[in-house]
């Protein structure tokens, strides 16, 4: 990194030149943040979209830049609050481990990356990043804002960095679309609509002002809805692409195999994507032939294939709730059924993988506070706009329950589908 006390300019593929103040340069140089260079933003999406190799390091830089633009719109100039918001943007993803969304959020092997304990590990005492934040005078505010310490923090820190329509979202939508070749983008005039609900920035909440002179601005609504469409498109085509789901489930299965043999979340903290695969290969695979086989499948892109699929509509509310309770929330039940299906079909351990996401498929962006007329701000979703309600419904319909089978055992796929139909009382919706 640059010499201490010097402002630097970094060239970014999405936003162009990004300028960082000296205290942010010091924060960025901490090894805890530098490791994000080795963690891809989209996990295994590069197996589907080969150019999707952008990293969380690039993303946090972009998020910091976007947060600065938002603060400029809000009139938050130099001072303690601006320093805290920009630092929060730069460190907001520091708790991520390789492929973390898959085995934290989807397979629930380890706690989420943004929990208070992990936040304290990376931002608290004893870390180089924590020391850099302390020297910048923002450590206490960030720990409080991220829920890792007692004390009051300005709500604007969380709103700008990790709220509904926030800097995190605005960067990853632009970045993910660019590197997956999705030819869609939101209009940057959206930045003009950000406002504060109070004249005091330390007390105010971030809102979107979708009126002018008390009258509703249809063009502003159109831009917000366009943003929601982009979010839906990326979710449908990238984040929940079936091959990304399958490859992520394969990595999760490897991690699940290693946990009973001693793998801990702390082992993953210093690792990047390739480092995790190497760690599994050298420390755990030699004593576990199943893990070694799964690792070989991943390295050769021999991904599990879908044998049985249920959509939200096909399952119905009651069965969906039952599947989520048993196979998303309860890892033991999920592993037990995988083993049972393998045994009944004469398959090897690791040949069957269940994938069951949570019900939380709705767009949180619809919860953004908007000012429409002269009344108090309300959430966008509460306005009962047909286009917004339609997008929310379509987003919920992206939920799918998969039973996957190893590529080398596709001969057993029809029998696995029939067995699942018998177990769940619904035919597979896989065409």
Residue pairs with C-beta under 8 A, 6 or more apart in sequence:
1 8
1 25
1 26
1 28
1 29
2 8
2 25
4 22
4 25
4 26
5 22
6 22
6 25
7 19
7 20
7 21
7 22
7 25
8 19
8 20
8 25
9 17
9 18
9 19
9 20
10 17
10 18
10 20
10 61
11 17
11 18
12 18
12 58
12 61
12 62
12 65
13 54
13 58
13 178
14 58
14 62
14 171
14 174
14 175
14 178
15 62
15 65
15 66
15 174
18 61
18 62
18 64
18 65
20 28
20 64
21 83
21 86
23 83
23 87
23 132
23 135
23 136
24 64
24 86
24 87
24 90
24 136
26 132
26 135
26 136
27 33
27 87
27 90
27 91
27 129
27 132
27 133
27 136
28 34
28 61
28 90
29 132
30 127
30 128
30 129
30 131
30 132
31 128
31 129
32 94
32 122
32 127
32 128
32 129
33 57
33 60
33 90
33 91
33 94
33 129
34 57
35 270
35 271
35 272
36 55
36 56
36 57
36 59
36 60
36 93
36 94
36 96
37 55
37 57
37 272
38 55
38 98
38 271
38 272
38 273
38 274
38 275
39 55
39 56
39 57
39 96
39 97
39 98
39 272
39 273
40 46
40 52
40 53
40 54
40 55
40 56
40 273
41 52
41 54
41 55
41 56
41 58
41 59
41 172
41 175
41 176
42 49
42 52
42 54
42 176
42 179
42 180
42 238
42 239
42 244
43 99
43 101
43 102
43 244
43 248
44 99
44 102
44 244
44 247
44 248
44 251
45 52
45 180
45 238
45 239
45 241
45 244
46 52
46 53
47 243
47 244
47 247
47 301
47 303
48 238
48 241
48 243
48 244
49 179
49 180
49 181
49 238
51 179
51 180
51 181
52 176
52 179
52 180
52 238
53 179
54 175
54 176
54 179
56 93
56 96
58 175
59 93
59 171
59 172
59 175
60 89
60 90
60 91
60 92
60 93
60 94
61 90
62 171
62 172
62 174
62 175
63 89
63 90
63 92
63 93
63 161
63 167
63 168
63 171
63 172
64 86
64 89
64 90
64 167
65 171
66 89
66 167
66 170
66 171
67 85
67 86
67 88
67 89
67 160
67 161
67 167
68 86
69 191
70 160
70 167
70 191
70 194
70 206
71 82
71 85
71 86
71 160
73 191
73 192
73 194
73 195
74 156
74 194
74 195
74 196
74 201
74 206
75 201
76 82
76 85
76 156
76 201
80 137
80 138
80 141
81 154
81 156
81 157
81 201
81 202
83 136
83 137
83 138
84 138
84 141
84 142
84 145
84 153
84 154
84 157
85 156
85 157
85 160
85 161
87 133
87 136
87 138
87 142
88 138
88 142
88 145
88 146
88 157
88 158
88 160
88 161
89 160
89 161
89 167
89 168
91 122
91 123
91 129
91 133
91 142
92 161
92 162
92 168
93 113
94 122
94 123
94 129
95 113
95 114
95 115
95 118
95 119
95 121
95 122
96 113
97 104
97 110
97 113
97 265
97 268
97 269
97 271
97 276
98 268
98 271
98 272
98 273
98 275
98 276
99 248
99 251
99 252
99 273
99 276
100 110
100 113
101 248
102 248
102 249
102 251
102 252
103 109
103 110
103 251
103 252
103 255
103 256
104 110
104 111
104 112
104 113
105 112
105 358
106 248
106 249
106 252
106 328
106 355
106 357
106 358
107 249
107 252
107 255
107 256
107 331
108 328
108 329
108 331
109 252
109 255
109 256
109 259
109 331
110 265
110 268
111 117
111 118
111 265
114 146
116 146
116 147
116 148
117 148
118 265
119 143
119 146
119 147
119 148
120 143
120 148
120 149
121 127
121 269
122 129
122 130
122 269
123 129
123 130
123 133
123 139
123 142
123 143
123 146
123 148
124 130
124 143
124 148
130 139
133 139
133 142
140 149
140 151
141 153
141 154
141 157
142 153
142 157
143 149
143 151
144 150
144 151
144 152
144 153
145 153
145 154
145 157
145 158
146 158
154 201
154 202
154 203
155 203
155 204
155 205
156 196
156 201
156 202
156 204
156 205
156 206
159 166
159 205
159 206
160 166
160 167
160 206
161 167
161 168
162 168
163 206
163 368
164 364
164 365
164 366
164 367
164 368
164 369
165 190
165 208
165 224
165 227
165 365
165 368
166 206
169 231
169 365
170 186
170 190
173 186
173 227
173 230
173 231
173 234
174 185
174 186
176 182
176 234
176 238
177 183
177 184
177 185
177 230
177 234
180 234
180 237
180 238
182 233
182 234
182 237
182 238
184 229
184 230
184 233
185 230
186 223
186 226
186 227
186 230
187 223
187 226
189 223
190 223
190 224
190 227
193 208
193 209
193 210
193 220
193 223
193 224
194 206
194 207
194 208
194 209
195 206
195 207
195 208
195 209
195 371
196 204
196 205
196 206
196 207
197 204
197 205
197 206
197 207
197 369
197 371
197 377
198 204
198 205
205 369
205 377
206 369
207 368
207 369
207 370
207 371
207 377
208 220
208 224
208 368
208 369
208 370
208 371
208 380
209 220
209 370
209 371
210 216
210 217
210 220
210 221
210 224
210 370
210 371
210 372
211 217
211 220
211 371
211 372
211 373
211 374
214 373
214 374
215 373
216 372
216 373
221 385
224 368
224 370
224 380
225 385
225 387
225 388
225 391
227 365
228 363
228 365
228 366
228 388
228 391
229 391
231 363
231 365
232 363
232 391
232 394
232 395
235 395
235 398
236 398
238 244
240 357
240 398
240 400
242 306
242 402
243 303
245 355
245 402
246 303
246 304
246 305
246 306
246 355
246 402
246 404
247 298
247 301
247 303
249 304
249 353
249 355
249 402
249 404
250 294
250 297
250 298
250 303
250 304
250 353
251 298
253 294
253 350
253 353
254 280
254 291
254 294
254 295
254 298
255 263
255 280
256 331
256 335
257 284
257 288
257 290
257 291
257 294
257 350
258 280
258 283
258 284
258 288
258 291
261 284
261 287
261 288
263 284
267 279
268 276
271 279
277 295
277 298
277 299
280 291
280 295
281 292
281 295
284 291
285 291
285 292
285 295
286 292
290 348
290 349
290 350
291 350
293 348
293 350
294 350
296 302
297 303
297 304
297 406
297 407
297 408
302 406
302 407
302 408
303 407
304 353
304 404
304 405
304 406
304 407
305 404
305 405
305 407
305 410
305 413
306 402
306 403
306 404
306 430
307 403
307 404
307 405
307 413
307 416
307 417
307 420
307 428
307 430
308 402
308 403
308 416
308 417
308 420
308 421
308 428
308 430
309 400
309 401
309 402
309 403
309 428
309 429
309 430
310 319
310 323
310 400
310 401
310 424
310 426
310 428
310 429
311 397
311 399
311 400
311 401
311 429
312 320
312 396
312 397
312 399
312 400
313 397
314 426
314 429
315 323
315 401
315 426
319 424
319 425
319 426
320 359
320 399
320 401
321 359
323 356
323 401
323 424
324 356
324 358
324 359
326 333
326 334
326 337
327 333
327 334
327 337
327 354
327 356
327 401
328 334
328 356
328 357
328 358
334 354
334 356
337 354
337 423
338 352
338 353
338 354
339 349
341 347
341 352
341 403
341 416
341 419
341 420
342 348
342 349
342 351
342 352
344 419
345 352
345 412
345 415
345 416
345 419
346 412
347 405
347 406
347 409
347 412
348 406
348 409
350 406
351 405
351 406
351 409
351 412
352 403
352 404
352 405
352 406
352 416
353 403
353 404
354 401
354 402
354 403
354 404
355 401
355 402
355 403
355 404
356 401
356 402
357 399
357 400
359 396
359 399
361 395
361 396
361 398
361 399
362 392
362 395
362 396
363 391
363 392
363 395
365 380
366 379
366 380
366 381
366 388
366 391
366 392
367 379
367 380
367 381
368 379
368 380
369 377
369 378
369 379
370 377
370 378
370 379
370 380
370 383
371 377
372 378
372 383
380 388
381 388
381 389
381 392
403 416
403 417
403 420
405 412
405 413
405 416
417 428
417 430
420 428
421 427
421 428
